[in-house]
Amino acid sequence: MAQQFTLKTLLDFAAAHSLRGYDGDCAKLHGHNWKVEVEVSGNRLNDIGMLIDFKQIKQHAKQAVQELDHTFLNDHPHFQRVNPTAENIAQYLYTEIAKRIETEDVKMHRITIWENDRNCVIYSE
């Protein structure tokens, strides 16, 4: 079986949203301190024994998360078309981080988005 390395880093952002079409309290404006777990994987290490530097993972992830931080997600161009559910936020961030980080040797593995300490979405492709 081939070796596989999966690296994970954690970051966070604060943002508000309201869920369109939802029958409940979350249809009202509310916010979260979102936690984001970014996992990348690969099977080939570089000359110094790393898949990728954790600093690079965090840098690429921060670039994607930064555009959502301290915003009303419904105003973001993507979420004007797509309901800003935790599931859709996870898919969006996965795609945005993948665009920045993926190389021949490093691929997005999955992303976990926590909207609070008890509820999260795990997304992968």
ROBABA-164191 format. One line per 8 residues: number of its first residue (from 1); their letters; for each residue x, y, z of N, C-alpha, C. Coordinates in steps of 0.2 Angstrom, whole numbers. Layout:
NUM> a> X/Y/Z/X/Y/Z/X/Y/Z; ...
END
This chain:
1> maqqftlk> 4/-6/0/0/0/0/4/6/0; 3/11/-4/7/17/-5/6/22/2; 11/25/3/11/29/9/7/36/7; 4/38/12/0/45/12/1/49/18; 2/55/17/3/60/22/-3/65/22; -6/66/27/-11/71/28/-10/76/33; -9/82/31/-8/88/36/-14/92/37; -15/94/43/-21/98/45/-18/104/49
9> tlldfaaa> -22/110/47/-21/116/51/-27/119/53; -28/123/58/-34/126/60/-33/133/60; -39/136/58/-39/144/58/-46/146/59; -48/152/60/-55/154/62/-56/161/59; -63/162/58/-65/169/56/-72/170/59; -74/176/59/-80/178/62/-84/181/56; -91/179/56/-95/181/50/-102/180/52; -106/184/49/-114/184/50/-117/181/44
17> hslrgydg> -123/178/45/-127/176/39/-134/176/41; -138/175/36/-145/173/37/-147/168/32; -151/163/34/-152/157/29/-159/159/25; -158/160/19/-164/161/15/-168/154/14; -175/155/15/-179/149/14/-179/145/20; -176/146/25/-176/142/31/-182/144/36; -185/139/39/-191/140/43/-188/139/50; -185/145/53/-183/144/60/-179/150/61
25> dcaklhgh> -176/150/67/-172/156/70/-166/158/65; -163/153/62/-157/155/58/-159/159/51; -165/160/50/-167/164/45/-166/171/47; -165/173/53/-164/179/56/-156/180/55; -154/187/55/-147/188/55/-144/186/62; -138/182/61/-135/179/67/-127/178/64; -123/177/69/-116/176/68/-113/170/71; -107/169/69/-103/163/72/-96/165/72
33> nwkvevev> -92/162/76/-85/162/76/-83/155/73; -83/155/67/-81/149/63/-74/146/64; -74/140/65/-67/136/65/-66/132/58; -61/133/55/-59/129/49/-53/125/50; -54/118/48/-49/114/48/-48/112/41; -42/113/39/-39/112/32/-35/106/32; -36/101/28/-32/95/27/-30/95/20; -23/94/19/-20/92/13/-17/86/13
41> sgnrlndi> -16/83/7/-13/76/7/-8/75/1; -4/70/2/1/69/-4/5/63/-1; 9/60/-6/13/54/-4/20/55/-6; 22/61/-8/29/62/-9/32/68/-5; 37/67/-1/40/72/3/46/75/-1; 47/82/1/52/85/-3/59/83/0; 64/87/-2/71/85/0/72/85/7; 69/89/11/70/90/18/65/86/22
49> gmlidfkq> 61/82/19/56/77/22/49/80/24; 47/85/20/40/88/21/36/87/15; 30/87/16/25/87/11/24/94/8; 23/98/13/22/106/12/23/109/19; 26/115/19/26/118/26/20/120/28; 18/119/35/12/121/38/11/129/37; 16/133/37/15/140/35/12/141/29; 14/137/24/11/138/17/4/136/17
57> ikqhakqa> 2/131/20/-5/129/21/-9/135/24; -7/137/30/-10/142/33/-11/149/29; -5/150/25/-5/156/21/-11/156/16; -11/150/12/-16/150/7/-23/149/10; -24/146/16/-31/146/19/-33/153/21; -28/156/24/-30/163/27/-32/168/21; -29/167/15/-31/171/9/-38/170/8; -40/164/8/-47/162/6/-52/164/12
65> vqeldhtf> -50/163/18/-54/165/24/-55/172/25; -50/176/23/-49/183/24/-55/187/21; -57/184/15/-62/188/11/-69/187/15; -70/182/19/-76/181/23/-76/184/30; -70/185/32/-69/187/39/-73/194/41; -77/194/46/-80/200/48/-84/203/43; -88/199/39/-93/201/34/-100/198/35; -104/201/32/-111/198/31/-111/193/25
73> lndhphfq> -111/187/26/-109/182/21/-114/183/15; -120/184/16/-125/185/11/-124/191/6; -119/195/8/-117/201/3/-111/198/-1; -108/193/0/-103/191/-4/-105/188/-11; -102/190/-16/-104/188/-23/-106/181/-23; -103/176/-21/-104/169/-21/-111/167/-18; -111/170/-12/-117/169/-7/-123/173/-9; -123/177/-14/-129/180/-16/-133/176/-21
81> rvnptaen> -129/171/-24/-132/166/-28/-133/159/-24; -129/158/-19/-129/152/-15/-131/153/-8; -135/150/-5/-137/151/2/-131/149/6; -129/154/11/-123/153/15/-124/148/21; -126/142/19/-126/137/24/-119/135/26; -119/131/31/-112/129/33/-109/124/28; -114/120/25/-112/116/19/-109/119/13; -113/125/11/-110/129/6/-104/133/7
89> iaqylyte> -103/135/13/-97/138/15/-91/133/15; -92/127/17/-87/122/17/-85/121/10; -90/120/6/-88/118/-2/-85/124/-5; -87/130/-3/-84/136/-6/-76/137/-4; -75/136/3/-68/137/5/-64/131/3; -66/125/2/-63/120/0/-60/122/-7; -65/124/-12/-63/126/-19/-58/131/-19; -59/136/-15/-55/142/-15/-48/141/-13
97> iakriete> -47/137/-7/-41/135/-5/-37/130/-10; -41/125/-13/-38/121/-18/-35/124/-23; -38/130/-26/-35/134/-31/-29/136/-30; -28/138/-23/-21/141/-21/-16/136/-19; -18/131/-17/-13/126/-14/-11/120/-18; -15/118/-22/-14/111/-25/-8/112/-30; -4/107/-30/2/106/-35/2/99/-37; 7/97/-40/7/90/-42/8/85/-36
105> dvkmhrit> 11/87/-31/12/83/-25/7/85/-19; 4/90/-19/-1/92/-14/-8/93/-16; -13/90/-13/-20/90/-15/-24/92/-9; -29/95/-10/-34/96/-4/-37/89/-2; -37/88/4/-40/81/6/-47/82/9; -48/87/13/-55/89/16/-54/95/20; -60/98/21/-61/103/25/-67/102/30; -66/104/36/-71/104/41/-72/111/44
113> iwendrnc> -79/113/44/-81/120/46/-85/119/52; -83/122/57/-87/122/64/-90/128/64; -97/128/65/-101/134/66/-101/136/74; -100/131/78/-100/131/85/-96/125/88; -96/124/94/-92/118/97/-96/112/96; -102/112/94/-106/105/93/-108/103/86; -107/108/81/-110/107/74/-104/109/69; -103/104/65/-98/105/60/-101/101/53
121> viyse> -97/103/48/-98/100/41/-91/98/39; -91/92/36/-85/90/33/-86/89/26; -82/92/22/-83/92/14/-76/89/11; -77/85/6/-71/83/2/-74/81/-5; -69/80/-9/-71/78/-16/-67/72/-18
END
